[in-house]
């Protein structure tokens, strides 16, 4: 399957729209041309929001993590509430987000293709969900103040909020890709999936990838992902999940406690406890799930708590009891801290290598 590209255009002198510099050279008549900007709107968050910090966590794919410049964070996304006939995930849009104040974010949302945007209320609700603007960070900070190992950690990450995946399906698929492989190989698999079946938008010099639609994944033959180095089991799990998403769209809105939701997700084929807990965090925005089997989380718990050895999953769950009802958000901050430290180490090594050279 050839990589598809939709060009995002800017106004031309003749009143129409022209491709931006650096746009895909294989732009065809089938590509959709849309204006780059719609009227702006702003939303206040519960507590501070640091968009630069939100853009950094390892839960973001590499191209998205690079899509931040001039104080503007860029994303391609699906917004639910789409007109009849569009894919179940919703309307494809381009989002530009910038900070007006510590607790106020300005959004510019454009249709990524030749479709109209959903009603303003639907768009606003989707943005608040995706950027976790209703997450009460002041309450979280007050909570961790009484946990000395964590208080300093969160103080260094003021304004960090999860940027959620567009759907639970996307979060589950990404977690399945992560299963039983190292981080670098998982990143390659994700990028191959996006390149082959996703959509690429060039916006202000940034490459923004939109995750493949459920229809595209559901229609795949199980062998289609093998050339991308997906295992037989991962291919089958992803395709099965996409077909279930199409057959039972309401399974993406489970009710109950965080633990009940995780247990129900574990009944899905290919979904174990770690996968369910990650997907509940990044696909549903749940704040009290604890992916205790995560190796990165284990490493950070060992460091932050000064343990002699890396803790087991059971030991992480025992320590994590003190984090409830914020176990998921504590996990997210620990992941971010590890990612930040790894980036600093990489930069320092690169700098030292340059000096030695």
JOSUL-V492161 format. One record per residue. N is the residue number from 1. RES is the residue in three letters. PSI is psi as a letter, one per 30 degrees, with the letter a starting at -180 (999 if undefined). BURIAL is # if it has 16 or more other ideal C-beta (glycine too) atoms within 10 Angstrom, else .. D_LAST is the distance of its C-alpha to the last C-alpha in Angstrom with 1 decimal. Layout:
[[N,RES,PSI,BURIAL,D_LAST] [N,RES,PSI,BURIAL,D_LAST]]
This chain:
[[1,UNK,k,.,43.2] [2,UNK,k,.,41.4] [3,UNK,k,.,39.3] [4,UNK,l,#,41.5] [5,UNK,k,#,40.5] [6,UNK,k,#,42.5] [7,UNK,k,#,41.5] [8,UNK,k,#,41.7] [9,UNK,l,#,43.1] [10,UNK,l,.,43.5] [11,UNK,k,.,46.7] [12,UNK,l,.,47.3] [13,UNK,f,.,49.4] [14,UNK,g,.,52.3] [15,UNK,f,.,52.6] [16,UNK,a,.,51.1] [17,UNK,k,#,47.6] [18,UNK,k,.,44.6] [19,UNK,k,#,41.4] [20,UNK,l,.,38.4] [21,UNK,k,.,35.5] [22,UNK,g,.,33.2] [23,UNK,l,#,36.1] [24,UNK,k,#,36.6] [25,UNK,f,.,37.5] [26,UNK,g,.,40.0] [27,UNK,k,.,42.1] [28,UNK,l,.,45.7] [29,UNK,f,.,49.2] [30,UNK,f,.,49.2] [31,UNK,k,#,46.4] [32,UNK,k,.,47.9] [33,UNK,k,#,47.5] [34,UNK,l,#,47.9] [35,UNK,l,.,47.4] [36,UNK,f,#,44.3] [37,UNK,k,.,45.9] [38,UNK,l,#,48.9] [39,UNK,k,.,50.4] [40,UNK,l,.,48.3] [41,UNK,l,.,49.4] [42,UNK,l,.,48.2] [43,UNK,k,#,48.6] [44,UNK,k,.,48.5] [45,UNK,l,#,46.9] [46,UNK,j,#,48.2] [47,UNK,a,#,45.8] [48,UNK,l,#,42.4] [49,UNK,j,#,40.2] [50,UNK,j,.,36.5] [51,UNK,e,#,35.6] [52,UNK,e,.,31.8] [53,UNK,e,#,32.0] [54,UNK,f,#,34.5] [55,UNK,f,#,32.1] [56,UNK,f,#,29.3] [57,UNK,l,#,31.0] [58,UNK,f,#,30.1] [59,UNK,f,#,33.7] [60,UNK,k,#,32.7] [61,UNK,l,#,31.3] [62,UNK,e,.,27.9] [63,UNK,e,#,29.2] [64,UNK,e,#,31.6] [65,UNK,f,.,28.9] [66,UNK,f,.,27.2] [67,UNK,i,#,30.6] [68,UNK,k,#,30.6] [69,UNK,k,.,30.2] [70,UNK,g,.,32.1] [71,UNK,g,.,33.7] [72,UNK,k,#,35.2] [73,UNK,k,#,35.0] [74,UNK,k,#,35.9] [75,UNK,k,#,37.7] [76,UNK,k,#,39.8] [77,UNK,l,#,42.6] [78,UNK,k,#,46.2] [79,UNK,k,#,48.9] [80,UNK,l,#,52.0] [81,UNK,h,.,55.4] [82,UNK,l,#,54.9] [83,UNK,l,.,57.8] [84,UNK,k,.,59.8] [85,UNK,f,.,58.3] [86,UNK,l,#,54.6] [87,UNK,l,.,52.5] [88,UNK,f,#,53.4] [89,UNK,f,#,50.0] [90,UNK,a,#,51.1] [91,UNK,k,#,50.1] [92,UNK,k,#,46.6] [93,UNK,l,#,45.2] [94,UNK,k,#,42.2] [95,UNK,k,#,41.6] [96,UNK,k,#,39.9] [97,UNK,k,#,39.9] [98,UNK,l,#,39.2] [99,UNK,k,#,40.1] [100,UNK,e,.,43.1] [101,UNK,l,.,43.4] [102,UNK,e,.,42.1] [103,UNK,g,#,44.7] [104,UNK,k,.,45.3] [105,UNK,k,#,43.5] [106,UNK,k,.,44.3] [107,UNK,k,#,44.4] [108,UNK,j,#,44.7] [109,UNK,k,#,45.9] [110,UNK,k,#,46.4] [111,UNK,k,#,48.0] [112,UNK,f,#,45.3] [113,UNK,a,#,48.0] [114,UNK,i,.,51.5] [115,UNK,l,#,53.0] [116,UNK,l,.,54.3] [117,UNK,l,#,52.9] [118,UNK,l,#,54.9] [119,UNK,l,.,57.0] [120,UNK,e,.,55.2] [121,UNK,e,.,56.1] [122,UNK,e,#,54.6] [123,UNK,e,#,51.4] [124,UNK,e,#,51.2] [125,UNK,e,#,51.9] [126,UNK,e,#,49.2] [127,UNK,e,#,46.6] [128,UNK,e,#,47.7] [129,UNK,e,#,47.4] [130,UNK,e,#,44.0] [131,UNK,g,#,42.4] [132,UNK,h,#,44.4] [133,UNK,f,#,45.9] [134,UNK,g,.,48.9] [135,UNK,k,#,46.9] [136,UNK,i,.,48.2] [137,UNK,e,#,45.0] [138,UNK,e,.,47.0] [139,UNK,e,.,49.1] [140,UNK,e,#,46.1] [141,UNK,e,.,44.5] [142,UNK,e,.,47.8] [143,UNK,e,#,48.0] [144,UNK,f,#,44.6] [145,UNK,f,.,45.3] [146,UNK,g,.,47.5] [147,UNK,i,.,44.8] [148,UNK,e,.,42.5] [149,UNK,f,.,39.7] [150,UNK,f,#,39.4] [151,UNK,e,.,40.5] [152,UNK,e,.,37.1] [153,UNK,e,#,35.4] [154,UNK,e,#,37.5] [155,UNK,f,.,37.4] [156,UNK,f,.,33.7] [157,UNK,h,#,34.5] [158,UNK,k,.,37.4] [159,UNK,g,#,38.4] [160,UNK,k,#,36.8] [161,UNK,k,#,39.2] [162,UNK,k,#,39.0] [163,UNK,j,#,39.0] [164,UNK,l,#,41.5] [165,UNK,l,#,41.6] [166,UNK,e,#,44.4] [167,UNK,l,#,46.5] [168,UNK,e,#,47.0] [169,UNK,e,#,46.7] [170,UNK,e,#,43.1] [171,UNK,e,#,42.1] [172,UNK,e,#,43.8] [173,UNK,e,#,42.2] [174,UNK,e,#,38.7] [175,UNK,e,#,39.5] [176,UNK,e,#,40.8] [177,UNK,e,#,37.6] [178,UNK,f,#,35.8] [179,UNK,k,#,38.2] [180,UNK,g,.,36.9] [181,UNK,l,.,33.4] [182,UNK,l,.,30.0] [183,UNK,e,.,28.8] [184,UNK,e,.,26.3] [185,UNK,e,.,29.0] [186,UNK,e,#,31.6] [187,UNK,e,#,29.6] [188,UNK,e,.,29.5] [189,UNK,e,#,33.2] [190,UNK,e,#,34.0] [191,UNK,e,#,32.1] [192,UNK,e,#,33.9] [193,UNK,e,#,37.2] [194,UNK,e,#,36.6] [195,UNK,e,.,35.5] [196,UNK,e,#,38.5] [197,UNK,f,#,41.3] [198,UNK,a,#,40.2] [199,UNK,k,#,40.4] [200,UNK,k,#,37.6] [201,UNK,k,#,38.1] [202,UNK,j,#,35.9] [203,UNK,j,#,36.4] [204,UNK,h,#,34.8] [205,UNK,g,.,31.7] [206,UNK,k,#,31.5] [207,UNK,j,#,32.3] [208,UNK,k,#,35.0] [209,UNK,k,#,36.3] [210,UNK,k,#,39.8] [211,UNK,k,#,40.6] [212,UNK,k,#,43.0] [213,UNK,l,#,46.7] [214,UNK,e,#,49.0] [215,UNK,e,.,51.0] [216,UNK,e,#,48.1] [217,UNK,e,#,47.0] [218,UNK,f,#,50.7] [219,UNK,f,.,51.4] [220,UNK,k,#,48.7] [221,UNK,k,.,49.6] [222,UNK,f,.,48.0] [223,UNK,f,.,46.3] [224,UNK,f,#,44.7] [225,UNK,f,#,41.7] [226,UNK,e,.,41.0] [227,UNK,f,.,38.9] [228,UNK,g,#,36.6] [229,UNK,g,.,36.3] [230,UNK,k,#,38.7] [231,UNK,l,.,40.8] [232,UNK,e,.,44.5] [233,UNK,e,.,45.3] [234,UNK,e,#,42.9] [235,UNK,e,#,44.1] [236,UNK,e,.,47.7] [237,UNK,e,#,47.2] [238,UNK,e,#,45.6] [239,UNK,e,#,48.3] [240,UNK,e,#,51.1] [241,UNK,e,#,49.8] [242,UNK,e,#,49.8] [243,UNK,e,#,53.4] [244,UNK,e,#,54.5] [245,UNK,e,#,53.1] [246,UNK,e,#,55.2] [247,UNK,e,.,58.3] [248,UNK,i,.,58.2] [249,UNK,f,.,56.4] [250,UNK,f,.,57.7] [251,UNK,f,.,55.8] [252,UNK,f,#,52.9] [253,UNK,i,.,54.9] [254,UNK,k,#,55.9] [255,UNK,l,.,57.9] [256,UNK,a,.,58.1] [257,UNK,l,.,56.0] [258,UNK,e,#,52.2] [259,UNK,e,.,53.1] [260,UNK,e,.,55.8] [261,UNK,e,#,53.5] [262,UNK,e,#,50.9] [263,UNK,e,.,53.6] [264,UNK,e,#,54.9] [265,UNK,e,#,51.5] [266,UNK,f,.,51.2] [267,UNK,f,.,54.2] [268,UNK,k,#,52.3] [269,UNK,k,.,51.2] [270,UNK,f,#,47.6] [271,UNK,j,#,47.3] [272,UNK,a,.,46.9] [273,UNK,e,#,46.7] [274,UNK,e,#,43.0] [275,UNK,e,#,43.2] [276,UNK,e,#,46.3] [277,UNK,e,#,44.9] [278,UNK,e,#,41.7] [279,UNK,e,#,43.8] [280,UNK,e,#,46.3] [281,UNK,e,#,43.6] [282,UNK,f,#,41.7] [283,UNK,e,#,44.7] [284,UNK,f,#,47.6] [285,UNK,g,#,46.0] [286,UNK,k,#,47.6] [287,UNK,g,#,46.4] [288,UNK,g,#,47.8] [289,UNK,k,#,46.5] [290,UNK,j,#,44.2] [291,UNK,i,#,42.0] [292,UNK,f,#,41.9] [293,UNK,g,#,40.6] [294,UNK,k,#,37.3] [295,UNK,e,.,34.5] [296,UNK,e,#,32.4] [297,UNK,e,#,35.4] [298,UNK,e,#,36.0] [299,UNK,e,.,32.6] [300,UNK,e,#,33.1] [301,UNK,e,#,36.6] [302,UNK,e,#,35.4] [303,UNK,e,.,32.9] [304,UNK,e,#,35.1] [305,UNK,g,.,38.2] [306,UNK,h,.,36.5] [307,UNK,k,.,37.7] [308,UNK,e,.,37.0] [309,UNK,l,.,36.7] [310,UNK,k,.,36.1] [311,UNK,l,#,39.6] [312,UNK,l,.,41.6] [313,UNK,e,#,43.0] [314,UNK,e,.,46.3] [315,UNK,e,#,44.6] [316,UNK,e,#,42.7] [317,UNK,e,.,46.1] [318,UNK,e,.,47.8] [319,UNK,e,#,45.2] [320,UNK,f,#,45.3] [321,UNK,e,.,49.1] [322,UNK,f,.,48.3] [323,UNK,f,#,46.3] [324,UNK,k,.,49.3] [325,UNK,g,.,50.2] [326,UNK,g,#,46.5] [327,UNK,e,#,44.9] [328,UNK,e,#,43.2] [329,UNK,e,#,41.8] [330,UNK,e,#,40.5] [331,UNK,e,#,38.8] [332,UNK,e,#,37.3] [333,UNK,e,#,35.9] [334,UNK,e,#,34.5] [335,UNK,e,#,32.8] [336,UNK,e,#,31.3] [337,UNK,e,#,30.1] [338,UNK,e,#,28.3] [339,UNK,e,#,26.8] [340,UNK,e,#,25.6] [341,UNK,e,.,24.1] [342,UNK,e,.,22.3] [343,UNK,e,.,20.9] [344,UNK,e,.,19.8] [345,UNK,e,.,18.1] [346,UNK,e,.,16.3] [347,UNK,e,.,15.2] [348,UNK,e,.,14.1] [349,UNK,e,.,12.1] [350,UNK,e,.,10.5] [351,UNK,e,.,9.9] [352,UNK,e,.,8.5] [353,UNK,e,.,6.1] [354,UNK,e,.,5.0] [355,UNK,e,.,5.4] [356,UNK,e,.,3.8] [357,UNK,999,.,0.0]]
